[in-house]
């Protein structure tokens, strides 16, 4: 029996596998190749997150910088550089990194997963059955739910109550890919009365166009007519015609996929974990899909390590993972909502009406208020394990901040209530003092 099985070799699954290998765990990872040669636009922030996860080499042959154009709410402007990430090349790089790290990699389609309290058995097409003690589900937003008997633990039911899932307005993205003339890499996004479109052109002439629509109101034709429907939509768009220079579309392909924002009702148990899009999948308009997958996956090795080494902390560990997944999902959902609200030309159209108010009316970022800071005990990451410590709860960080530049904030906050700022900050080196002062000022502290 393998100690840990991971299903899915995307950024989330690869990040978990590499983190577990650094902790010394043997890991078996099962993954099938994606069916469509996709392209994704990512920001510098995403690249930094990928590099911090140990995936820098996987990026080497997969990136092309492009100038991104935006047409939204009747205004057009050039945004910062967007990097076009070729997923086939990136996926190859991920597998290479996994093999170098000593991960046992099995390529094939998962046919069935059988899970009980005693372990997990996975059937893979063309392979012998696999067995594992711990299972990580990282197969994306289409990953099936785990067996009912494992969805909750007794600690969940006694201490946390039932988990709550969340699902945004049903959304569909139609992605076309074709070969165009060789030229300069570029990308663009623009709003439409019934949705929005993202388009990209690689230097080698590979072209991509993705139309995102509301499922309930789109009135789409049958599957056989979708390719022609997409072609007609591009021809009706002056921006698309200009972007692609009205060039012939050779080897035109279509891939339809759900892009509904989804927070899974259950994301962890005593012997299993969901990460990446399998735990939460955000609306693509936020532009942070890979980033949120990595944010979720980077904490997973410590979560798994604690569940295996310190099972008495199971309730604390599951609370840690569940709360962070939920908070990350809500933050990105609110960012997407605000992007939709910025488009004010068609507020009564079903697509925009449904998305400008979901998931709630709470701000994506709250105004800082030093007087609102409070100290609570909460789960934190310490030395590769989930532990408990005093943290400072802020309006914009409801799960708390433990330390800044190695300085624990709860004791510092208490000192500031009783001492002068000079006295409270004494003993910090220059770098720590600068970082802590910057954090305090950012929270609205005015000595």
Beta strands, then each sheet from edge to edge (+ up, - down):
strand 1: 2-7
strand 2: 27-31
strand 3: 39-42
strand 4: 63-72
strand 5: 75-86
strand 6: 104-107
strand 7: 110-116
strand 8: 119-124
strand 9: 130-137
strand 10: 166-167
strand 11: 171-179
strand 12: 186-192
strand 13: 195-201
strand 14: 206-214
strand 15: 250-258
strand 16: 262-263
strand 17: 268-269
strand 18: 272-274
strand 19: 280-281
strand 20: 374-382
strand 21: 385-394
strand 22: 397-401
strand 23: 403-404
strand 24: 407-408
sheet 1: 6+ 2+ 1+ 9+ 8- 7+
sheet 2: 6+ 2+ 1+ 9+ 18+ 17-
sheet 3: 3+ 5- 4+ 12+ 13- 14+ 11- 15+
sheet 4: 10+ 16- 19+
sheet 5: 20+ 21- 22+
sheet 6: 23+ 24-
end
